[in-house]
Amino acid sequence: MKREAPEILWATVGHAEGETPLTAFDSALIEAGIGQWNLVKVTSVAPPAAVLVSEPIVIEPGAVVPAVLASAHSNRAGETISACVGIGFNSEGHGMIMERSGPGNPEEMEASVRRMIDESLGRRGLTPESVSVHSVSHTVEKVGSCVAAVVLWWR
């Protein structure tokens, strides 16, 4: 991996069904546009100079890619599962990325993620100047999965 801090943040979400929890998860990754990379789960610091982009990032398939990742799966037909990521930005320092996933609706996840962003920045003496939240939900048919991710990359 590179030693320099990533300069780009890309938030994405996906949900899908599968025959098993792993294949449902894989299908959700594909729907989110991140199923072609080897994702490495990282903790939640957004580099100071990183910018949030809305378009998918072009990275070679098979690349090792850092991401903050939230995922949930269930085999309970009719259950709603959700995944959410949020990025809190601060111009005086770095930002924070928080995630939550599990049974429940996206509104619950989003409110929780916003509270975690406020708390984590506050513990560092920072205030969120802007927050970007991305969530997805899925109502399970057989085996369902949903993912929300923030990919960190370089220009």
Contacts in CASP RR format, 6 or more apart in sequence:
PFRMAT RR
TARGET T0000
AUTHOR 0000-0000-0000
METHOD contacts of the structure
MODEL  1
MKREAPEILWATVGHAEGETPLTAFDSALIEAGIGQWNLVKVTSVAPPAA
VLVSEPIVIEPGAVVPAVLASAHSNRAGETISACVGIGFNSEGHGMIMER
SGPGNPEEMEASVRRMIDESLGRRGLTPESVSVHSVSHTVEKVGSCVAAV
VLWWR
1 40 0 8 1.000
1 64 0 8 1.000
1 66 0 8 1.000
2 154 0 8 1.000
4 154 0 8 1.000
5 47 0 8 1.000
5 48 0 8 1.000
5 49 0 8 1.000
5 50 0 8 1.000
6 47 0 8 1.000
6 50 0 8 1.000
6 66 0 8 1.000
6 152 0 8 1.000
6 153 0 8 1.000
6 154 0 8 1.000
7 47 0 8 1.000
7 49 0 8 1.000
7 50 0 8 1.000
7 51 0 8 1.000
7 153 0 8 1.000
7 154 0 8 1.000
7 155 0 8 1.000
8 50 0 8 1.000
8 51 0 8 1.000
8 53 0 8 1.000
8 57 0 8 1.000
8 151 0 8 1.000
8 152 0 8 1.000
8 153 0 8 1.000
8 154 0 8 1.000
8 155 0 8 1.000
9 46 0 8 1.000
9 50 0 8 1.000
9 51 0 8 1.000
9 52 0 8 1.000
9 53 0 8 1.000
9 87 0 8 1.000
9 97 0 8 1.000
9 150 0 8 1.000
9 151 0 8 1.000
9 152 0 8 1.000
10 52 0 8 1.000
10 53 0 8 1.000
10 54 0 8 1.000
10 55 0 8 1.000
10 56 0 8 1.000
10 57 0 8 1.000
10 150 0 8 1.000
10 151 0 8 1.000
10 153 0 8 1.000
11 52 0 8 1.000
11 85 0 8 1.000
11 86 0 8 1.000
11 87 0 8 1.000
11 132 0 8 1.000
11 134 0 8 1.000
11 148 0 8 1.000
11 149 0 8 1.000
11 150 0 8 1.000
11 151 0 8 1.000
12 32 0 8 1.000
12 33 0 8 1.000
12 34 0 8 1.000
12 56 0 8 1.000
12 134 0 8 1.000
12 148 0 8 1.000
12 149 0 8 1.000
12 151 0 8 1.000
13 32 0 8 1.000
13 83 0 8 1.000
13 85 0 8 1.000
13 134 0 8 1.000
13 135 0 8 1.000
13 136 0 8 1.000
13 146 0 8 1.000
13 147 0 8 1.000
13 148 0 8 1.000
13 149 0 8 1.000
14 28 0 8 1.000
14 29 0 8 1.000
14 31 0 8 1.000
14 32 0 8 1.000
14 33 0 8 1.000
14 83 0 8 1.000
14 136 0 8 1.000
14 146 0 8 1.000
14 147 0 8 1.000
14 148 0 8 1.000
15 28 0 8 1.000
15 31 0 8 1.000
15 83 0 8 1.000
15 136 0 8 1.000
15 137 0 8 1.000
15 138 0 8 1.000
15 144 0 8 1.000
15 145 0 8 1.000
15 146 0 8 1.000
15 147 0 8 1.000
16 24 0 8 1.000
16 27 0 8 1.000
16 28 0 8 1.000
16 30 0 8 1.000
16 31 0 8 1.000
16 138 0 8 1.000
16 144 0 8 1.000
16 145 0 8 1.000
16 146 0 8 1.000
17 24 0 8 1.000
17 27 0 8 1.000
17 140 0 8 1.000
17 141 0 8 1.000
17 142 0 8 1.000
17 143 0 8 1.000
17 144 0 8 1.000
17 145 0 8 1.000
18 24 0 8 1.000
18 27 0 8 1.000
18 142 0 8 1.000
18 143 0 8 1.000
18 144 0 8 1.000
18 145 0 8 1.000
19 142 0 8 1.000
19 143 0 8 1.000
20 143 0 8 1.000
21 73 0 8 1.000
21 75 0 8 1.000
21 143 0 8 1.000
21 144 0 8 1.000
21 145 0 8 1.000
23 143 0 8 1.000
24 73 0 8 1.000
24 143 0 8 1.000
24 144 0 8 1.000
24 145 0 8 1.000
25 71 0 8 1.000
25 73 0 8 1.000
25 145 0 8 1.000
25 147 0 8 1.000
26 35 0 8 1.000
27 145 0 8 1.000
28 71 0 8 1.000
28 138 0 8 1.000
28 144 0 8 1.000
28 145 0 8 1.000
28 146 0 8 1.000
28 147 0 8 1.000
29 35 0 8 1.000
29 39 0 8 1.000
29 147 0 8 1.000
30 36 0 8 1.000
32 147 0 8 1.000
32 148 0 8 1.000
32 149 0 8 1.000
33 56 0 8 1.000
34 65 0 8 1.000
34 67 0 8 1.000
34 147 0 8 1.000
34 149 0 8 1.000
34 151 0 8 1.000
36 61 0 8 1.000
36 62 0 8 1.000
37 59 0 8 1.000
37 61 0 8 1.000
37 62 0 8 1.000
37 63 0 8 1.000
37 64 0 8 1.000
37 65 0 8 1.000
38 62 0 8 1.000
38 63 0 8 1.000
38 64 0 8 1.000
38 65 0 8 1.000
39 65 0 8 1.000
39 66 0 8 1.000
39 67 0 8 1.000
39 69 0 8 1.000
39 149 0 8 1.000
40 64 0 8 1.000
40 65 0 8 1.000
40 66 0 8 1.000
40 67 0 8 1.000
41 67 0 8 1.000
41 68 0 8 1.000
41 69 0 8 1.000
42 66 0 8 1.000
42 67 0 8 1.000
42 68 0 8 1.000
42 152 0 8 1.000
43 68 0 8 1.000
44 68 0 8 1.000
44 96 0 8 1.000
44 97 0 8 1.000
44 98 0 8 1.000
44 99 0 8 1.000
44 120 0 8 1.000
45 94 0 8 1.000
45 95 0 8 1.000
45 96 0 8 1.000
45 97 0 8 1.000
46 87 0 8 1.000
46 88 0 8 1.000
46 89 0 8 1.000
46 94 0 8 1.000
46 95 0 8 1.000
46 96 0 8 1.000
46 97 0 8 1.000
46 150 0 8 1.000
46 152 0 8 1.000
47 94 0 8 1.000
47 95 0 8 1.000
47 152 0 8 1.000
48 93 0 8 1.000
48 94 0 8 1.000
48 95 0 8 1.000
50 152 0 8 1.000
52 87 0 8 1.000
52 89 0 8 1.000
52 132 0 8 1.000
57 151 0 8 1.000
57 153 0 8 1.000
59 65 0 8 1.000
59 153 0 8 1.000
65 151 0 8 1.000
65 153 0 8 1.000
66 151 0 8 1.000
66 152 0 8 1.000
66 153 0 8 1.000
67 149 0 8 1.000
67 150 0 8 1.000
67 151 0 8 1.000
67 152 0 8 1.000
68 85 0 8 1.000
68 97 0 8 1.000
68 99 0 8 1.000
68 149 0 8 1.000
68 150 0 8 1.000
68 152 0 8 1.000
69 85 0 8 1.000
69 99 0 8 1.000
69 147 0 8 1.000
69 148 0 8 1.000
69 149 0 8 1.000
70 83 0 8 1.000
70 84 0 8 1.000
70 85 0 8 1.000
70 99 0 8 1.000
70 100 0 8 1.000
70 101 0 8 1.000
70 147 0 8 1.000
70 148 0 8 1.000
70 149 0 8 1.000
71 83 0 8 1.000
71 101 0 8 1.000
71 145 0 8 1.000
71 146 0 8 1.000
71 147 0 8 1.000
71 148 0 8 1.000
72 81 0 8 1.000
72 82 0 8 1.000
72 83 0 8 1.000
72 101 0 8 1.000
72 102 0 8 1.000
72 103 0 8 1.000
72 145 0 8 1.000
72 146 0 8 1.000
73 81 0 8 1.000
73 143 0 8 1.000
73 144 0 8 1.000
73 145 0 8 1.000
73 146 0 8 1.000
74 81 0 8 1.000
74 103 0 8 1.000
74 140 0 8 1.000
74 143 0 8 1.000
74 144 0 8 1.000
75 140 0 8 1.000
75 142 0 8 1.000
75 143 0 8 1.000
75 144 0 8 1.000
76 140 0 8 1.000
77 140 0 8 1.000
77 141 0 8 1.000
77 142 0 8 1.000
78 139 0 8 1.000
78 140 0 8 1.000
78 141 0 8 1.000
79 103 0 8 1.000
79 139 0 8 1.000
79 140 0 8 1.000
80 103 0 8 1.000
80 104 0 8 1.000
80 105 0 8 1.000
80 137 0 8 1.000
80 138 0 8 1.000
80 139 0 8 1.000
80 140 0 8 1.000
81 101 0 8 1.000
81 102 0 8 1.000
81 103 0 8 1.000
81 104 0 8 1.000
81 137 0 8 1.000
81 138 0 8 1.000
81 140 0 8 1.000
81 144 0 8 1.000
81 145 0 8 1.000
81 146 0 8 1.000
82 101 0 8 1.000
82 102 0 8 1.000
82 103 0 8 1.000
82 104 0 8 1.000
82 105 0 8 1.000
82 106 0 8 1.000
82 108 0 8 1.000
82 109 0 8 1.000
82 135 0 8 1.000
82 136 0 8 1.000
82 137 0 8 1.000
82 138 0 8 1.000
82 146 0 8 1.000
83 99 0 8 1.000
83 100 0 8 1.000
83 101 0 8 1.000
83 102 0 8 1.000
83 109 0 8 1.000
83 135 0 8 1.000
83 136 0 8 1.000
83 146 0 8 1.000
83 147 0 8 1.000
83 148 0 8 1.000
84 99 0 8 1.000
84 100 0 8 1.000
84 101 0 8 1.000
84 106 0 8 1.000
84 109 0 8 1.000
84 110 0 8 1.000
84 112 0 8 1.000
84 113 0 8 1.000
84 133 0 8 1.000
84 134 0 8 1.000
84 135 0 8 1.000
84 136 0 8 1.000
84 148 0 8 1.000
85 97 0 8 1.000
85 98 0 8 1.000
85 99 0 8 1.000
85 113 0 8 1.000
85 133 0 8 1.000
85 134 0 8 1.000
85 135 0 8 1.000
85 148 0 8 1.000
85 149 0 8 1.000
85 150 0 8 1.000
86 97 0 8 1.000
86 98 0 8 1.000
86 99 0 8 1.000
86 113 0 8 1.000
86 114 0 8 1.000
86 117 0 8 1.000
86 131 0 8 1.000
86 132 0 8 1.000
86 133 0 8 1.000
86 134 0 8 1.000
86 150 0 8 1.000
87 95 0 8 1.000
87 96 0 8 1.000
87 97 0 8 1.000
87 117 0 8 1.000
87 131 0 8 1.000
87 132 0 8 1.000
87 133 0 8 1.000
87 150 0 8 1.000
88 95 0 8 1.000
88 96 0 8 1.000
88 97 0 8 1.000
88 117 0 8 1.000
88 121 0 8 1.000
88 128 0 8 1.000
88 129 0 8 1.000
88 130 0 8 1.000
88 131 0 8 1.000
88 132 0 8 1.000
89 95 0 8 1.000
89 128 0 8 1.000
89 129 0 8 1.000
89 130 0 8 1.000
89 131 0 8 1.000
89 132 0 8 1.000
90 121 0 8 1.000
90 126 0 8 1.000
90 127 0 8 1.000
90 128 0 8 1.000
90 129 0 8 1.000
91 129 0 8 1.000
92 126 0 8 1.000
93 126 0 8 1.000
94 126 0 8 1.000
95 121 0 8 1.000
95 126 0 8 1.000
95 128 0 8 1.000
96 117 0 8 1.000
96 120 0 8 1.000
96 121 0 8 1.000
96 124 0 8 1.000
97 150 0 8 1.000
98 113 0 8 1.000
98 116 0 8 1.000
98 117 0 8 1.000
98 120 0 8 1.000
99 113 0 8 1.000
99 148 0 8 1.000
100 109 0 8 1.000
100 112 0 8 1.000
100 113 0 8 1.000
100 116 0 8 1.000
101 109 0 8 1.000
101 146 0 8 1.000
101 148 0 8 1.000
102 109 0 8 1.000
104 137 0 8 1.000
105 137 0 8 1.000
106 135 0 8 1.000
106 136 0 8 1.000
106 137 0 8 1.000
109 135 0 8 1.000
110 133 0 8 1.000
110 135 0 8 1.000
113 133 0 8 1.000
113 135 0 8 1.000
114 131 0 8 1.000
114 133 0 8 1.000
117 128 0 8 1.000
117 131 0 8 1.000
118 128 0 8 1.000
121 127 0 8 1.000
121 128 0 8 1.000
134 148 0 8 1.000
134 150 0 8 1.000
135 148 0 8 1.000
136 146 0 8 1.000
136 147 0 8 1.000
136 148 0 8 1.000
137 146 0 8 1.000
138 144 0 8 1.000
138 145 0 8 1.000
138 146 0 8 1.000
END
